Amino acid sequence: MNEEAVRLYAELARTAVASFSSAFDSPLVEPVPLNDGLEENKDALKKSRGEEDDDFQILEYQARKGNAGAMFRVGLFYYSGLRGIRRDDAKALDWFLKAIEKGDTAAMEFVGEIYARGHGVERNFTKALEWFKAALRNKHFSAYNGIGYLHVKGLGVDKINYTMARECFKKAAEHKDPDGHYNLGVLYLQGKGVKKDVEVASEYFVAAANAGYGHPKAYYQLAKLFQKGMGVKKDLAMATVLYKMVAERGPWGSLMRSALESYLKGDIGKALLLYSRAAELGYEIAQSNAAWILERYHEEEYCLGESGFCKTGERYRRAHTLWWHASEQGNDDAALLMGDAYYYGRGTERDLERAAGAYNHARLQANAQAIFNLGYMHEHGEGLPLDFHLAKRYYDEAVRTDSSAALPVYLALTGLWLRQHHKNSFLVKLLDAAPEFLPGAGDWFKKVVLDEGNITLATLFACLLTVLYLRRRRMAAQVLPPPPQPAQ
């Protein structure tokens, strides 16, 4: 199985790497989740509207007013294709040059790269070298990579000079630049200007892969080494994971951007179709987004089933399958939502044991909410054995996993203590009866108290329950019959 998987992903990764230098007009594929739990992820979606985004328009306005930092950032958006903006090197170059005129030297290296690539401008290696040197004079040391590249290829310089290239890459790596580590790895892997040493090359690739936001070319080189067992121990599973990470950045990633654009325009049916197609290619974020659309939008025309439009059951089954595939790829929220579906019987028969299994799957991926839920199920004996000791262990684990869970865990531990020491008390009965009489209390508590961080309100609420409990005990004590008098 691993050999077939690694072979298929290797072919896709190879195509993806080849596309990195040619797909200059495509957007950066950013994994934008449509949902935050069962709610729409409005913050992430707001930042993905490209040139229509309010924040970008404000930034562009500041740039047009002469703000050098804003000019550089606008240029960077166009250069990198960030936040849904189409890559446009011509626009990027224009803004970079304006930023430099205003004194922002950070743009110099990017101008050099644009001239070296020849995207949006006529290719000119001499100008590229000049801009790289200008960047170095202003202590932008990552520009060493550009100079090293020109010496490797013999472009804009007298001749190919691997020794000079190695020195440049080394200086870049000394300043913790991931491209410097990667380029040194390539030299050692190919034995150019240095003695060939695959183990040293693998170390440089690891350093590049672990830096910043990752390095897809370093992933690719490491995947090949793990596949062949060169410089590292042969590991087909690791090779598959790394090839997959590279493959997901290939040209077919444009499906993801098109799906997001369709969703933002309100074309939900088209968005579902495109996300479903990307989900079939193995994109985890596409799987979770398609599942969320299926659960969120119930209109029949958005989902085609085996015989016409999807029925409710078929739509939920498809969504649950997608959630499960996403959870298998490390999406802990997907596993949590699967657990919720089984616990509440949402789109399927209620099954507390399967809910516990899904929550445990999310727990293994460090999801604090799922860990909390397991504690709750042990506390109440729902789908898991009634066990106060295990309940406390899970509650404690939840707060260790995510410190923001401190308040709900504190309240849960208070309730757990009451159950242990005052099992049949009025307060415990009140807590058990609250969901029946106040079905919206849980949602209100989550949205108002937890989401807004209103700890004071939560504390007052807890104090109120305590006061009611103490008052109930005092009233009970007042109506107790007097103790019998001893016989005369």
N, C-alpha and C positions, 0 to 999 in steps of 0.2 A: 504494500500500500504506500509506504513512504517513498519507495523508489519511483513509483508512477507519479505521485504527487510532486516530488521534487523535480521530476523531468518536465512536467507540465508548467509548473510555476517558473522554472528556469527559462523556458522559452518565452513566457510572458514578460519576465523581468528583463530579458535581453532586448526585447522590443521596446520596453519602457525606457531603458537606459539610452537606446539609440534615439528615442524621441526627445530626450531632455534638451539637446542642442538645437533641434529643428522646430519644436513647438513654441516658437517665441511669441505667438499671438494668442496663446491659450491662457485661461486663468489658472491660478494656483488652485489645486483641488484641496479645499479646506473641509474637514469633516464637521458639518454643521448639523447638530441634532435638532429635529423639529420639536421635540418634547422635553419637558422637565417633569419626570413622573408622568402623570396623566394630563398635565396642563401644557399648553403651547409654550415653547421656549422663546418668549418674546424678545429677551435681551440679545440672544444669539442671532435671531432672525433680523433684528433691527440693524445689526452690524454687517449684514450680508447683502445689502441692497445696492452695492456698487456706487455709481455716481449719484444715485437718488438718495443715498443715506444722508440724513441731516448732519451728522458729525463730519462727513467728508465735505459736504458743501460749506460748512463753517470753516473747515481747514483750508479749503480752496479759496474762500473769501479772504482769509488772513494772508494767504500766499499772494493773492493779487494786490493786497495792500502793502506788500513789501516785507513781510515777515520771513526772514531767511530760513528759520527752522521749519516753518510751515511749507515753504517752497521745497525744501529737501524731502519732507515727509510725503508731500503730494507726488514728487518724482519717484519716491520709493514705492508708493502704491502702484503707479503705472509700470514701474520696472519689474516688480515682483508679482503683480496680479493679486494683491491682497484684498480681502473682504469683498470679493465678487467683482472687482474691477478688472476689465480686460487688459491684458498686458499690451503696452504700447511704448516701445523704446523711443520713438520720435518725441512723444509727449514727455517721457521721462527725461530725455536729454535736454529738452527745452527748460524744464523746471530745474534740473541739476545745474545747468549753466547759470540760470538766474540766481540760484542759491549761492553759487561760488562768487558771483559778482557782488553779492551782499555779505561775503565773508564766511560762508559756511563751507569749510574745507572737507567735510565728511563726504561730499558728493564727488570729489575728484576721482576716487577709485572707481566708482560706478561709471563715470564718463569714460575712463580707460577701458572698462569691460565692454561698454557699448561699441566703442571704436574697434576693439579687438574682435568682437563677434560680427560686426557689420549688420546689425539688425536695427532698422530705422535710420541708418546713416551709411554712407559709403565706407567700406572697410578700410582702415588705415592703421597699420601696426606701429608706424612711427609716432603718430599722435597718441596711440594707446600707451606706448612706452613713456612718452612725455608726461601724460597724466598720472601714470603709476608712480613715477619718480616725484611728481609734485605732491602726491598723497603721502609718500614716505617722508618728504621734508616737513610735512605737517603731522608726523607721528601716527599715521594710519597704517599700521604695520601689516595688515592683511594684504596690502598692495604688493608685498613681496611675492605673493602667489602669481599675480599677473606677470611680473617681471620674470619669474622662474619659468612660467609657461612659455613665454616668448623665447627664452633661451633653449627650452626643450625642443621647440619646433623650428628654431632658427628664423623667427619672424621679427622684423623690425630691428634686428641686431646683425652683426657681421656674419655669425655662423652658429651652428648648434653647439651648445656648451653645457654638457650635463653637470660638470663640476660647479659652474656658476648657478645653475638651476637648483642643485642640491643645497647650496649655501643659502639661496633665497628661501627655499621651502623650509629649511631648518630654522631660519630666523622667524618665519611666520609661525612655525610650530612652537617656538620658544615663547611667543606671545599668545599661546593658547588658541591659535586659529585652527579650526577643524580642517579647512582645506589644506593647510600646511602639513598636518599629519597625514591626510589622505595622499597628497602628492608625493611625500616621502615614501609612503607605503608602495606606491606604484613604481617608483625608482628601484626600491629593493626587490620588489616582485619581478621586475623585468631585468634587473642587473644593469641599469643604465647609470654610469658615473659612480657606481658602487658595486661591491661584490654581491651577487645575487644571494638573498637570504629570506626565505619564505616566512620563517618564524618572526624575524624583525618586521617584515612587511605586515604580518597579521597583527602585531602589536600596534603599529601605526594605524591600521584600519579600525581596530577596536577603539583607540583614542578618538578618532574622527567620528565614529558612530555614536560614542557616548557624549559628544559635545553638543551643547545647544539643543536645537530642535531635531537632531539626528542628521544623518548624511546618507542619502539613498545610494550613492555610488559606493560608499564604504560598505553599506549593507550588502550590495551586490558582490563586491570582491570577497567579503567574508563568507557569503553563502557559497561561492565557488570553492573556497578553501575547505569549508565544512563538508561539502558534498564529496570532495576528492580526498579529504584527510591530509591535506598539505599544510604543514606548519601548525596545525591544530588536530585534535582527535576527530576522526570522522564522526559526523553526527547529522544524519539525514533529516531528523526532526527539526533541528536548529536551522539547517539549510533551507528547509521548506518555509519556515517562519520568516526568515530573512528575504527569501525570494518573493514571498507574498507581499511583504511590506514595500518592496520595490515595484512589484507588478501593479499595485493599487495606485501608483503615481503615473501610470502609463496614459496614453492618449485617450483611452476609453473612459478615463475619469471625467471627461467632458459630460458624460451622461449624468453624473452627480450634479454638476453645475446647472445643466439644463433642467433637471428635476427641481432643483431649488428655485430657479428663476420662475418655473411654472407655478410652483406653490405660492411664491410671493405675489404673483399676478392673479392668484385666485383660481387658477386652472387645476383644480385638485385631481381630476381624473387623469390628466396628462402627467402630473407629478407622480401619481401612484404607478402609472404604467412605466415611467422611466426609472423610478426607484426599484420597482419589482425586477426590471431588467438588470439593473446594477446589482441587486440582491442575488440574482442567479449567478453573477460573476464572482460572488463571494465578498462583496463590500459589506462589512459589518454595519456601518452607519446607514447604508441603504436598507439593510434588512430591518433595523429597528425603526427607521422612518416609515417604511412601507407598512410595517405592523401597526404603528401608531395611527396612520391615516385610516387603515381598515377599522380600527376600534373607534376612532374619533368621528369619522364621517360615515353615517349610516345610509346615505343615499344609494339606492341599488345600482344606479348607472356607473358608480365609481368602481365596481367590482364585477368582473365577468367570471362566472363559475362554469361547471361542467355542462350545464344545460341552461344557457341564458344567464341572467343576472344572478349574483350570489344571494343565497338565502342567508338569514341571520347566522344560523349555525355554521354554515360553510365559511362565511366571512371571518368569524371568530376563530375557527379552526386554522384558517390560513394565517391569521395574525399570530396565533399562538405558536405555530410552526416557525414563523419568522423570528418571533421573540426568542425561541429556543436556539435557533441557529446563531443569533446575535450573542446570546449568553455563552454559547460554546466558544465564541471568539473573544471572550473576556469582557463583555458588556454586562457589568453587574446590575445596572438598572433594569436590563431586559429580564434577567433572572428574578429580580425583585417583582417586576410586574407579572411575570408568570405565576409567582407565588400568590400574589394578590388575586389573580384571576381564579385560582383554585380555592383560595380561602373564602372569597366572597361569592363564588359561583358566577363570575362574570363571563358569560359566553360559553360556559361549560358547567357540568354538574359540580357541585361543591365537593371538594375532596381535600380534607385537612391533611392527610398523610402526604399527598403529592405537593400540597402547599409547603409543608415542612421541608420536603426534599428540594424544592425550588429555592426556598429561603436559605437552606444550607449551601446550595450551589453558589448563591450570591455571597454568602458569608465567606466562602473560600476565596472570593475576589474582594474581600475587605469592604463589604457594604454594611455600614453601621445600622441602617434601617432594618435590613434583613436579620442582623444579629439581635436587634431589639425585639423583632417579631418572634424569633425563636424563644427568647426569654418569656415573652407574653404567653406563648402557647404552652410552655412548661408551667407557668404560674397558674394557668386556668385549666390545664389538662386537655387542651384542644389539639388533637392530632399527634400529640406527644404525651408521654407519661407526666402526671402531676408531680412536679418535683421543684420545691421552692429553692433548694440549693442550686440546682442547675439553672433555674430562672435567674438567680442573682449573678451567677457566673456569666451568663450571656449579657445581662444588663451592664455589668462591669466591663465586659469585652467591648460592648458598643461604644462606651465613652472613651475607652483606650484607643479605639479605631478612629473615632471622630470626636474631638473635644466639644464640638457644637451640640452634641447629643447630651451634654451634662444636665440640662434642665429637665427634659423628659425622663432621663434615667433617674434623676433624683426623685421625681414625683412617682415613678414606677416603683422604686425601692421603698418609698414611704408606704405605698399601697401594699407592697409585698410584706412589709413588716406588720402592717395591720392584719393582713390575712393570717400570718403566722401566730400572732399573739392575741388577736381579738376576732376570731373567725366568724362568730355569730353576732358581732356588734352592729349597731345601727349604721355606723359609718360605712362598713363593708357592704351592707345591704344597699345603702344609698349609692355607693360606687358601682355596684353590679346592676342596679336598676337604672342608672343614669342614661345609658345608651338607648334603653327602651322609651324613656320619657323625653329624652333630649337627643333625637337622632342626628341633629345637625351640630351637636356640641363638638364632636371630634374634628370636623372640618373647620368650625370656627376657631377652635383652639390652635390648630395647625396654621391657619392663615393669619390670625390676628396676633396670637401669642408667640408662636415659634418663628414664623416668617419675619415678623417685625421686631423680634427680639425683646418683647415687652416683658422682661423678667419680673418687674415690679407687679404687674397685673397678675401674673401666674402665681407669685408668692402670696398676694392678697387672696387669690382664689383658694389656694391651699389652706391659708389661715382661716378663711371662712368655713371651709369644710371641718377643720379642727374645732372651731368654736361651736359649730352646730353639734358636733359629736359630744363635746364636753357639756354643752347645755342640755343635751338629751340625757346624759348620765345624771346630771344634777336634778333634772325633773323626775327621773326615775327614782332617785334616792329620796326625794321629798314625799313620794306617794307610797313608799314602803311601809308596811305595818310596823308599829312599835314592837320591839323585841318582848317576848313574854317575861313577866315579872316572876322572880323566884317565889316559890311557895312559902307562905308564912309558917 
